């Protein structure tokens, strides 16, 4: 576990060009390197809060299982800190499943819509909902939100 002093020192070693990057620009650049799964395995509510914490020097580069070792290396390059593999105690990355709503069982409660961090579920109150598969990140946050257990996770289909 690195200390705050080490983090501040690491962040102060930006190249002269990036030393003038405002924290918001740095946050944006970090966020763009993250996989946008919004899974929370990093310990933050999503990719953006994790990027903000890294930009402030409050989080390490190794907290993102979906980004894997390659993601940690990319974050290290941007922050000009030593690369290290992602922290496997946070879980392993597996290919993201896709949520599928068993439409015959859906009661249209909208709880899954509210739980989805990427707006991949559409539907109206008291009407059947459906998942827009290309938008689904497989974060699984919709599954416990469903009161009738009509959401299942299936392997993502390969892109055509």
N, CA and C atoms as an extended XYZ file, in Angstrom:
480
Properties=species:S:1:pos:R:3:atomname:S:1:resname:S:1:resid:I:1 pbc="F F F"
N         0.857       -1.183        0.000 N   UNK     1
C         0.000        0.000        0.000 CA  UNK     1
C         0.895        1.236        0.000 C   UNK     1
N         0.708        2.080       -0.985 N   UNK     2
C         1.556        3.260       -1.046 CA  UNK     2
C         0.967        4.372       -0.185 C   UNK     2
N         1.846        5.167        0.394 N   UNK     3
C         1.397        6.255        1.254 CA  UNK     3
C         0.960        7.445        0.411 C   UNK     3
N         0.248        8.361        1.053 N   UNK     4
C        -0.172        9.578        0.351 CA  UNK     4
C         1.039       10.359       -0.133 C   UNK     4
N         2.114       10.346        0.655 N   UNK     5
C         3.329       11.062        0.263 CA  UNK     5
C         3.898       10.487       -1.038 C   UNK     5
N         3.905        9.140       -1.141 N   UNK     6
C         4.397        8.510       -2.372 CA  UNK     6
C         3.510        8.859       -3.556 C   UNK     6
N         2.202        8.901       -3.335 N   UNK     7
C         1.273        9.236       -4.416 CA  UNK     7
C         1.487       10.663       -4.895 C   UNK     7
N         1.628       11.579       -3.948 N   UNK     8
C         1.845       12.979       -4.318 CA  UNK     8
C         3.155       13.116       -5.081 C   UNK     8
N         4.198       12.429       -4.597 N   UNK     9
C         5.491       12.474       -5.278 CA  UNK     9
C         5.351       11.921       -6.696 C   UNK     9
N         4.632       10.808       -6.827 N   UNK    10
C         4.439       10.206       -8.153 CA  UNK    10
C         3.686       11.155       -9.072 C   UNK    10
N         2.656       11.795       -8.561 N   UNK    11
C         1.875       12.712       -9.391 CA  UNK    11
C         2.660       13.965       -9.751 C   UNK    11
N         3.638       14.319       -8.935 N   UNK    12
C         4.410       15.529       -9.223 CA  UNK    12
C         5.483       15.288      -10.284 C   UNK    12
N         5.650       14.029      -10.705 N   UNK    13
C         6.672       13.713      -11.704 CA  UNK    13
C         6.145       13.759      -13.130 C   UNK    13
N         5.073       14.475      -13.369 N   UNK    14
C         4.558       14.596      -14.735 CA  UNK    14
C         5.609       15.240      -15.614 C   UNK    14
N         5.544       14.928      -16.885 N   UNK    15
C         6.438       15.599      -17.826 CA  UNK    15
C         6.071       17.075      -17.850 C   UNK    15
N         6.976       17.957      -18.288 N   UNK    16
C         6.673       19.387      -18.308 CA  UNK    16
C         5.392       19.702      -19.075 C   UNK    16
N         5.127       18.929      -20.129 N   UNK    17
C         3.928       19.187      -20.913 CA  UNK    17
C         2.675       18.875      -20.111 C   UNK    17
N         2.669       17.723      -19.422 N   UNK    18
C         1.468       17.333      -18.699 CA  UNK    18
C         1.366       18.004      -17.335 C   UNK    18
N         2.407       18.688      -16.884 N   UNK    19
C         2.336       19.385      -15.606 CA  UNK    19
C         1.328       20.515      -15.654 C   UNK    19
N         1.039       20.987      -16.852 N   UNK    20
C         0.096       22.088      -16.995 CA  UNK    20
C        -1.323       21.611      -17.278 C   UNK    20
N        -1.536       20.298      -17.263 N   UNK    21
C        -2.875       19.761      -17.487 CA  UNK    21
C        -3.686       19.975      -16.217 C   UNK    21
N        -4.848       20.587      -16.351 N   UNK    22
C        -5.664       20.813      -15.153 CA  UNK    22
C        -6.235       19.478      -14.689 C   UNK    22
N        -6.568       19.347      -13.406 N   UNK    23
C        -7.047       18.072      -12.877 CA  UNK    23
C        -8.268       17.527      -13.623 C   UNK    23
N        -9.139       18.417      -14.114 N   UNK    24
C       -10.316       17.946      -14.825 CA  UNK    24
C        -9.911       17.277      -16.136 C   UNK    24
N        -8.926       17.844      -16.835 N   UNK    25
C        -8.436       17.213      -18.055 CA  UNK    25
C        -7.798       15.863      -17.739 C   UNK    25
N        -7.065       15.796      -16.651 N   UNK    26
C        -6.439       14.544      -16.248 CA  UNK    26
C        -7.508       13.517      -15.909 C   UNK    26
N        -8.525       13.927      -15.183 N   UNK    27
C        -9.627       13.021      -14.859 CA  UNK    27
C       -10.257       12.481      -16.126 C   UNK    27
N       -10.495       13.351      -17.081 N   UNK    28
C       -11.104       12.940      -18.349 CA  UNK    28
C       -10.218       11.924      -19.075 C   UNK    28
N        -8.932       12.186      -19.106 N   UNK    29
C        -8.008       11.278      -19.789 CA  UNK    29
C        -7.948        9.925      -19.082 C   UNK    29
N        -7.936        9.934      -17.757 N   UNK    30
C        -7.938        8.686      -17.001 CA  UNK    30
C        -9.235        7.920      -17.242 C   UNK    30
N       -10.348        8.634      -17.203 N   UNK    31
C       -11.659        8.010      -17.397 CA  UNK    31
C       -11.751        7.346      -18.767 C   UNK    31
N       -11.170        7.958      -19.761 N   UNK    32
C       -11.208        7.390      -21.115 CA  UNK    32
C       -10.382        6.115      -21.231 C   UNK    32
N        -9.409        5.938      -20.357 N   UNK    33
C        -8.612        4.711      -20.368 CA  UNK    33
C        -9.312        3.552      -19.659 C   UNK    33
N       -10.289        3.865      -18.831 N   UNK    34
C       -10.988        2.826      -18.075 CA  UNK    34
C       -12.048        2.154      -18.948 C   UNK    34
N       -12.404        0.903      -18.638 N   UNK    35
C       -13.292        0.132      -19.516 CA  UNK    35
C       -14.773        0.513      -19.469 C   UNK    35
N       -15.160        1.379      -18.557 N   UNK    36
C       -16.549        1.847      -18.446 CA  UNK    36
C       -17.538        0.720      -18.156 C   UNK    36
N       -17.121       -0.250      -17.366 N   UNK    37
C       -18.043       -1.310      -16.967 CA  UNK    37
C       -18.893       -0.885      -15.778 C   UNK    37
N       -18.445        0.128      -15.033 N   UNK    38
C       -19.164        0.629      -13.855 CA  UNK    38
C       -19.412       -0.490      -12.847 C   UNK    38
N       -18.485       -1.432      -12.744 N   UNK    39
C       -18.686       -2.632      -11.932 CA  UNK    39
C       -18.463       -2.401      -10.443 C   UNK    39
N       -17.673       -1.401      -10.075 N   UNK    40
C       -17.408       -1.127       -8.673 CA  UNK    40
C       -16.321       -1.986       -8.052 C   UNK    40
N       -15.670       -2.868       -8.811 N   UNK    41
C       -14.626       -3.720       -8.245 CA  UNK    41
C       -13.430       -2.911       -7.759 C   UNK    41
N       -13.294       -1.693       -8.238 N   UNK    42
C       -12.185       -0.825       -7.830 CA  UNK    42
C       -12.414       -0.229       -6.443 C   UNK    42
N       -13.639       -0.340       -5.941 N   UNK    43
C       -13.964        0.250       -4.655 CA  UNK    43
C       -14.646        1.600       -4.780 C   UNK    43
N       -14.882        2.041       -5.988 N   UNK    44
C       -15.572        3.309       -6.240 CA  UNK    44
C       -16.894        3.016       -6.939 C   UNK    44
N       -17.775        3.994       -6.969 N   UNK    45
C       -19.121        3.803       -7.522 CA  UNK    45
C       -19.130        3.583       -9.027 C   UNK    45
N       -18.039        3.821       -9.687 N   UNK    46
C       -17.965        3.640      -11.132 CA  UNK    46
C       -16.617        4.100      -11.635 C   UNK    46
N       -16.473        4.084      -12.943 N   UNK    47
C       -15.190        4.436      -13.555 CA  UNK    47
C       -14.825        5.903      -13.338 C   UNK    47
N       -15.788        6.803      -13.471 N   UNK    48
C       -15.488        8.234      -13.310 CA  UNK    48
C       -15.008        8.559      -11.886 C   UNK    48
N       -15.702        8.095      -10.831 N   UNK    49
C       -15.190        8.372       -9.478 CA  UNK    49
C       -13.793        7.788       -9.238 C   UNK    49
N       -13.513        6.636       -9.840 N   UNK    50
C       -12.172        6.056       -9.719 CA  UNK    50
C       -11.153        6.949      -10.416 C   UNK    50
N       -11.485        7.445      -11.602 N   UNK    51
C       -10.589        8.349      -12.333 CA  UNK    51
C       -10.348        9.625      -11.531 C   UNK    51
N       -11.392       10.160      -10.922 N   UNK    52
C       -11.250       11.372      -10.104 CA  UNK    52
C       -10.315       11.118       -8.928 C   UNK    52
N       -10.453        9.957       -8.287 N   UNK    53
C        -9.585        9.622       -7.152 CA  UNK    53
C        -8.133        9.472       -7.595 C   UNK    53
N        -7.907        8.862       -8.749 N   UNK    54
C        -6.531        8.753       -9.254 CA  UNK    54
C        -5.965       10.131       -9.564 C   UNK    54
N        -6.768       11.005      -10.152 N   UNK    55
C        -6.299       12.351      -10.501 CA  UNK    55
C        -5.925       13.139       -9.252 C   UNK    55
N        -6.619       12.873       -8.143 N   UNK    56
C        -6.301       13.547       -6.873 CA  UNK    56
C        -5.157       12.862       -6.131 C   UNK    56
N        -4.696       11.722       -6.632 N   UNK    57
C        -3.625       10.986       -5.965 CA  UNK    57
C        -4.115       10.134       -4.817 C   UNK    57
N        -5.402        9.826       -4.793 N   UNK    58
C        -5.992        9.067       -3.691 CA  UNK    58
C        -6.211        7.592       -4.016 C   UNK    58
N        -5.934        7.183       -5.238 N   UNK    59
C        -6.134        5.780       -5.623 CA  UNK    59
C        -4.987        5.334       -6.514 C   UNK    59
N        -4.648        4.076       -6.395 N   UNK    60
C        -3.590        3.509       -7.222 CA  UNK    60
C        -4.102        3.120       -8.598 C   UNK    60
N        -3.179        2.782       -9.464 N   UNK    61
C        -3.507        2.431      -10.846 CA  UNK    61
C        -3.951        0.982      -10.991 C   UNK    61
N        -3.872        0.221       -9.917 N   UNK    62
C        -4.035       -1.229      -10.004 CA  UNK    62
C        -5.370       -1.750       -9.482 C   UNK    62
N        -6.396       -0.910       -9.467 N   UNK    63
C        -7.659       -1.303       -8.838 CA  UNK    63
C        -8.715       -1.836       -9.801 C   UNK    63
N        -8.435       -1.957      -11.092 N   UNK    64
C        -9.477       -2.245      -12.090 CA  UNK    64
C        -9.314       -3.620      -12.742 C   UNK    64
N        -9.997       -4.661      -12.219 N   UNK    65
C        -9.911       -5.973      -12.858 CA  UNK    65
C       -10.353       -5.988      -14.325 C   UNK    65
N       -11.446       -5.320      -14.710 N   UNK    66
C       -11.810       -5.361      -16.132 CA  UNK    66
C       -10.743       -4.754      -17.047 C   UNK    66
N        -9.999       -3.779      -16.552 N   UNK    67
C        -8.923       -3.192      -17.353 CA  UNK    67
C        -7.710       -4.093      -17.441 C   UNK    67
N        -7.562       -4.966      -16.447 N   UNK    68
C        -6.461       -5.921      -16.427 CA  UNK    68
C        -5.098       -5.256      -16.333 C   UNK    68
N        -4.076       -6.041      -16.598 N   UNK    69
C        -2.705       -5.539      -16.539 CA  UNK    69
C        -2.454       -4.475      -17.601 C   UNK    69
N        -3.048       -4.642      -18.780 N   UNK    70
C        -2.856       -3.654      -19.851 CA  UNK    70
C        -3.448       -2.306      -19.446 C   UNK    70
N        -4.594       -2.332      -18.793 N   UNK    71
C        -5.204       -1.085      -18.327 CA  UNK    71
C        -4.350       -0.410      -17.268 C   UNK    71
N        -3.811       -1.203      -16.347 N   UNK    72
C        -2.948       -0.646      -15.304 CA  UNK    72
C        -1.693       -0.024      -15.918 C   UNK    72
N        -1.141       -0.671      -16.951 N   UNK    73
C         0.041       -0.104      -17.620 CA  UNK    73
C        -0.301        1.217      -18.307 C   UNK    73
N        -1.458        1.287      -18.948 N   UNK    74
C        -1.858        2.525      -19.631 CA  UNK    74
C        -2.051        3.654      -18.628 C   UNK    74
N        -2.663        3.358      -17.491 N   UNK    75
C        -2.849        4.371      -16.448 CA  UNK    75
C        -1.492        4.815      -15.903 C   UNK    75
N        -0.573        3.869      -15.717 N   UNK    76
C         0.767        4.194      -15.219 CA  UNK    76
C         1.490        5.126      -16.182 C   UNK    76
N         1.377        4.846      -17.490 N   UNK    77
C         2.022        5.718      -18.483 CA  UNK    77
C         1.473        7.133      -18.403 C   UNK    77
N         0.153        7.255      -18.304 N   UNK    78
C        -0.456        8.580      -18.251 CA  UNK    78
C        -0.027        9.337      -16.998 C   UNK    78
N         0.032        8.648      -15.870 N   UNK    79
C         0.401        9.299      -14.610 CA  UNK    79
C         1.909        9.342      -14.382 C   UNK    79
N         2.666        8.719      -15.284 N   UNK    80
C         4.123        8.693      -15.165 CA  UNK    80
C         4.565        8.091      -13.831 C   UNK    80
N         3.952        6.954      -13.503 N   UNK    81
C         4.312        6.206      -12.300 CA  UNK    81
C         4.729        4.803      -12.740 C   UNK    81
N         5.440        4.077      -11.892 N   UNK    82
C         5.846        2.722      -12.271 CA  UNK    82
C         4.623        1.831      -12.515 C   UNK    82
N         4.693        1.047      -13.567 N   UNK    83
C         3.605        0.117      -13.882 CA  UNK    83
C         3.641       -1.052      -12.911 C   UNK    83
N         2.480       -1.573      -12.632 N   UNK    84
C         2.375       -2.790      -11.832 CA  UNK    84
C         1.079       -3.497      -12.236 C   UNK    84
N         1.017       -4.806      -12.039 N   UNK    85
C        -0.186       -5.542      -12.436 CA  UNK    85
C        -1.379       -5.138      -11.577 C   UNK    85
N        -2.575       -5.376      -12.109 N   UNK    86
C        -3.750       -5.024      -11.322 CA  UNK    86
C        -3.839       -5.921      -10.092 C   UNK    86
N        -4.486       -5.425       -9.071 N   UNK    87
C        -4.611       -6.092       -7.780 CA  UNK    87
C        -5.630       -7.229       -7.887 C   UNK    87
N        -5.144       -8.457       -7.931 N   UNK    88
C        -6.027       -9.608       -8.118 CA  UNK    88
C        -6.913       -9.896       -6.913 C   UNK    88
N        -6.646       -9.274       -5.775 N   UNK    89
C        -7.539       -9.461       -4.629 CA  UNK    89
C        -8.882       -8.780       -4.867 C   UNK    89
N        -8.957       -7.922       -5.874 N   UNK    90
C       -10.215       -7.244       -6.210 CA  UNK    90
C       -11.083       -8.089       -7.131 C   UNK    90
N       -10.622       -9.269       -7.467 N   UNK    91
C       -11.384      -10.146       -8.351 CA  UNK    91
C       -10.670      -10.321       -9.669 C   UNK    91
N       -11.197      -11.221      -10.454 N   UNK    92
C       -10.616      -11.451      -11.766 CA  UNK    92
C       -11.559      -10.934      -12.827 C   UNK    92
N       -10.975      -10.605      -13.933 N   UNK    93
C       -11.806      -10.150      -15.040 CA  UNK    93
C       -12.197      -11.343      -15.883 C   UNK    93
N       -13.461      -11.442      -16.119 N   UNK    94
C       -13.968      -12.468      -17.019 CA  UNK    94
C       -14.729      -11.743      -18.121 C   UNK    94
N       -14.858      -12.348      -19.279 N   UNK    95
C       -15.620      -11.673      -20.328 CA  UNK    95
C       -16.989      -11.279      -19.788 C   UNK    95
N       -17.366      -10.068      -20.029 N   UNK    96
C       -18.609       -9.541      -19.473 CA  UNK    96
C       -19.815      -10.273      -20.040 C   UNK    96
N       -20.690      -10.731      -19.156 N   UNK    97
C       -21.936      -11.304      -19.640 CA  UNK    97
C       -22.887      -10.171      -20.040 C   UNK    97
N       -23.980      -10.541      -20.613 N   UNK    98
C       -24.989       -9.559      -21.003 CA  UNK    98
C       -26.268       -9.898      -20.256 C   UNK    98
N       -26.917       -8.892      -19.710 N   UNK    99
C       -28.192       -9.104      -19.035 CA  UNK    99
C       -29.275       -9.333      -20.078 C   UNK    99
N       -30.130      -10.286      -19.787 N   UNK   100
C       -31.275      -10.572      -20.650 CA  UNK   100
C       -32.501      -10.633      -19.751 C   UNK   100
N       -33.540       -9.917      -20.135 N   UNK   101
C       -34.776       -9.915      -19.359 CA  UNK   101
C       -35.713      -10.970      -19.936 C   UNK   101
N       -36.180      -11.856      -19.075 N   UNK   102
C       -37.180      -12.838      -19.483 CA  UNK   102
C       -38.486      -12.050      -19.571 C   UNK   102
N       -38.783      -11.618      -20.767 N   UNK   103
C       -39.846      -10.639      -20.977 CA  UNK   103
C       -41.216      -11.129      -20.531 C   UNK   103
N       -41.462      -12.418      -20.610 N   UNK   104
C       -42.755      -12.952      -20.188 CA  UNK   104
C       -42.974      -12.793      -18.685 C   UNK   104
N       -41.879      -12.706      -17.929 N   UNK   105
C       -41.979      -12.586      -16.477 CA  UNK   105
C       -41.862      -11.150      -15.977 C   UNK   105
N       -41.474      -10.218      -16.836 N   UNK   106
C       -41.241       -8.831      -16.438 CA  UNK   106
C       -42.562       -8.156      -16.068 C   UNK   106
N       -42.578       -7.500      -14.900 N   UNK   107
C       -43.792       -6.804      -14.453 CA  UNK   107
C       -43.732       -5.303      -14.718 C   UNK   107
N       -42.637       -4.829      -15.295 N   UNK   108
C       -42.522       -3.411      -15.635 CA  UNK   108
C       -42.355       -2.492      -14.440 C   UNK   108
N       -41.628       -2.936      -13.437 N   UNK   109
C       -41.477       -2.131      -12.214 CA  UNK   109
C       -40.476       -0.982      -12.366 C   UNK   109
N       -39.627       -1.010      -13.359 N   UNK   110
C       -38.577       -0.025      -13.677 CA  UNK   110
C       -37.380       -0.053      -12.721 C   UNK   110
N       -37.335       -0.984      -11.784 N   UNK   111
C       -36.201       -1.014      -10.840 CA  UNK   111
C       -34.882       -1.331      -11.541 C   UNK   111
N       -34.931       -2.170      -12.570 N   UNK   112
C       -33.703       -2.490      -13.306 CA  UNK   112
C       -33.221       -1.277      -14.095 C   UNK   112
N       -34.154       -0.503      -14.626 N   UNK   113
C       -33.791        0.710      -15.370 CA  UNK   113
C       -33.055        1.673      -14.450 C   UNK   113
N       -33.560        1.819      -13.238 N   UNK   114
C       -32.936        2.720      -12.265 CA  UNK   114
C       -31.565        2.220      -11.828 C   UNK   114
N       -31.387        0.903      -11.791 N   UNK   115
C       -30.116        0.329      -11.332 CA  UNK   115
C       -29.034        0.343      -12.403 C   UNK   115
N       -29.417        0.403      -13.668 N   UNK   116
C       -28.437        0.304      -14.756 CA  UNK   116
C       -27.618        1.592      -14.879 C   UNK   116
N       -26.286        1.515      -14.677 N   UNK   117
C       -25.465        2.727      -14.719 CA  UNK   117
C       -25.166        3.237      -16.128 C   UNK   117
N       -25.495        2.433      -17.146 N   UNK   118
C       -25.177        2.844      -18.518 CA  UNK   118
C       -26.418        2.982      -19.399 C   UNK   118
N       -27.590        3.007      -18.786 N   UNK   119
C       -28.858        3.176      -19.516 CA  UNK   119
C       -29.030        2.161      -20.640 C   UNK   119
N       -28.724        0.905      -20.357 N   UNK   120
C       -28.847       -0.144      -21.368 CA  UNK   120
C       -30.201       -0.843      -21.330 C   UNK   120
N       -31.068       -0.438      -20.412 N   UNK   121
C       -32.386       -1.068      -20.297 CA  UNK   121
C       -33.449       -0.034      -20.635 C   UNK   121
N       -34.373       -0.452      -21.485 N   UNK   122
C       -35.462        0.454      -21.852 CA  UNK   122
C       -36.800       -0.201      -21.533 C   UNK   122
N       -37.792        0.636      -21.316 N   UNK   123
C       -39.132        0.158      -21.022 CA  UNK   123
C       -39.888        1.237      -20.278 C   UNK   123
N       -41.155        1.020      -20.108 N   UNK   124
C       -42.010        1.974      -19.407 CA  UNK   124
C       -42.660        1.269      -18.225 C   UNK   124
N       -43.111        2.055      -17.266 N   UNK   125
C       -43.765        1.498      -16.086 CA  UNK   125
C       -44.930        0.611      -16.512 C   UNK   125
N       -45.002       -0.546      -15.898 N   UNK   126
C       -46.055       -1.537      -16.131 CA  UNK   126
C       -46.046       -2.114      -17.545 C   UNK   126
N       -44.928       -1.963      -18.234 N   UNK   127
C       -44.738       -2.569      -19.548 CA  UNK   127
C       -43.417       -3.337      -19.519 C   UNK   127
N       -43.308       -4.289      -20.402 N   UNK   128
C       -42.121       -5.117      -20.488 CA  UNK   128
C       -40.876       -4.263      -20.785 C   UNK   128
N       -39.760       -4.639      -20.195 N   UNK   129
C       -38.484       -3.962      -20.430 CA  UNK   129
C       -37.596       -4.858      -21.282 C   UNK   129
N       -36.585       -4.260      -21.862 N   UNK   130
C       -35.619       -5.040      -22.636 CA  UNK   130
C       -34.235       -4.412      -22.501 C   UNK   130
N       -33.221       -5.222      -22.713 N   UNK   131
C       -31.830       -4.772      -22.616 CA  UNK   131
C       -31.309       -4.491      -24.023 C   UNK   131
N       -30.664       -3.354      -24.188 N   UNK   132
C       -29.992       -3.032      -25.447 CA  UNK   132
C       -28.603       -3.659      -25.337 C   UNK   132
N       -28.450       -4.815      -25.950 N   UNK   133
C       -27.253       -5.635      -25.748 CA  UNK   133
C       -25.931       -4.913      -25.997 C   UNK   133
N       -25.775       -4.129      -27.067 N   UNK   134
C       -24.472       -3.480      -27.277 CA  UNK   134
C       -24.103       -2.463      -26.189 C   UNK   134
N       -25.080       -1.982      -25.443 N   UNK   135
C       -24.794       -1.013      -24.383 CA  UNK   135
C       -24.525       -1.671      -23.036 C   UNK   135
N       -24.950       -2.913      -22.870 N   UNK   136
C       -24.819       -3.602      -21.586 CA  UNK   136
C       -23.355       -3.929      -21.313 C   UNK   136
N       -22.890       -3.546      -20.116 N   UNK   137
C       -21.504       -3.818      -19.727 CA  UNK   137
C       -21.371       -5.079      -18.879 C   UNK   137
N       -22.484       -5.711      -18.538 N   UNK   138
C       -22.436       -6.923      -17.731 CA  UNK   138
C       -22.108       -6.673      -16.278 C   UNK   138
N       -22.413       -5.492      -15.776 N   UNK   139
C       -22.047       -5.143      -14.396 CA  UNK   139
C       -22.879       -5.891      -13.355 C   UNK   139
N       -24.007       -6.440      -13.754 N   UNK   140
C       -24.879       -7.248      -12.900 CA  UNK   140
C       -25.668       -6.449      -11.877 C   UNK   140
N       -25.634       -5.134      -11.919 N   UNK   141
C       -26.356       -4.334      -10.930 CA  UNK   141
C       -27.870       -4.430      -11.089 C   UNK   141
N       -28.343       -4.792      -12.263 N   UNK   142
C       -29.780       -4.914      -12.489 CA  UNK   142
C       -30.352       -6.190      -11.870 C   UNK   142
N       -29.540       -7.219      -11.734 N   UNK   143
C       -30.030       -8.522      -11.278 CA  UNK   143
C       -30.637       -8.452       -9.876 C   UNK   143
N       -29.924       -7.947       -8.864 N   UNK   144
C       -30.543       -7.904       -7.533 CA  UNK   144
C       -31.681       -6.884       -7.430 C   UNK   144
N       -31.735       -5.934       -8.344 N   UNK   145
C       -32.800       -4.926       -8.300 CA  UNK   145
C       -34.148       -5.495       -8.727 C   UNK   145
N       -34.142       -6.580       -9.479 N   UNK   146
C       -35.382       -7.148      -10.022 CA  UNK   146
C       -36.140       -7.925       -8.944 C   UNK   146
N       -37.378       -7.506       -8.625 N   UNK   147
C       -38.126       -8.192       -7.566 CA  UNK   147
C       -38.705       -9.544       -7.986 C   UNK   147
N       -38.739       -9.833       -9.288 N   UNK   148
C       -39.306      -11.110       -9.740 CA  UNK   148
C       -38.254      -12.023      -10.371 C   UNK   148
N       -36.991      -11.668      -10.225 N   UNK   149
C       -35.877      -12.485      -10.732 CA  UNK   149
C       -36.035      -12.869      -12.202 C   UNK   149
N       -36.381      -11.886      -13.029 N   UNK   150
C       -36.551      -12.189      -14.454 CA  UNK   150
C       -35.357      -11.738      -15.292 C   UNK   150
N       -34.239      -11.417      -14.638 N   UNK   151
C       -33.042      -11.017      -15.379 CA  UNK   151
C       -31.999      -12.116      -15.233 C   UNK   151
N       -31.527      -12.596      -16.360 N   UNK   152
C       -30.491      -13.623      -16.371 CA  UNK   152
C       -29.278      -13.066      -17.102 C   UNK   152
N       -28.129      -13.619      -16.797 N   UNK   153
C       -26.898      -13.209      -17.470 CA  UNK   153
C       -26.480      -14.304      -18.433 C   UNK   153
N       -26.196      -13.904      -19.652 N   UNK   154
C       -25.773      -14.840      -20.685 CA  UNK   154
C       -24.449      -14.366      -21.263 C   UNK   154
N       -23.668      -15.289      -21.812 N   UNK   155
C       -22.417      -14.860      -22.456 CA  UNK   155
C       -22.725      -13.888      -23.597 C   UNK   155
N       -21.895      -12.882      -23.710 N   UNK   156
C       -22.081      -11.909      -24.794 CA  UNK   156
C       -21.850      -12.602      -26.126 C   UNK   156
N       -22.669      -12.244      -27.091 N   UNK   157
C       -22.492      -12.795      -28.439 CA  UNK   157
C       -21.362      -12.049      -29.124 C   UNK   157
N       -20.555      -12.761      -29.906 N   UNK   158
C       -19.474      -12.072      -30.624 CA  UNK   158
C       -20.050      -11.032      -31.580 C   UNK   158
N       -19.333       -9.921      -31.712 N   UNK   159
C       -19.772       -8.866      -32.630 CA  UNK   159
C       -19.717       -9.389      -34.057 C   UNK   159
N       -20.713       -8.997      -34.825 N   UNK   160
C       -20.786       -9.477      -36.216 CA  UNK   160
C       -19.845       -8.718      -37.105 C   UNK   160
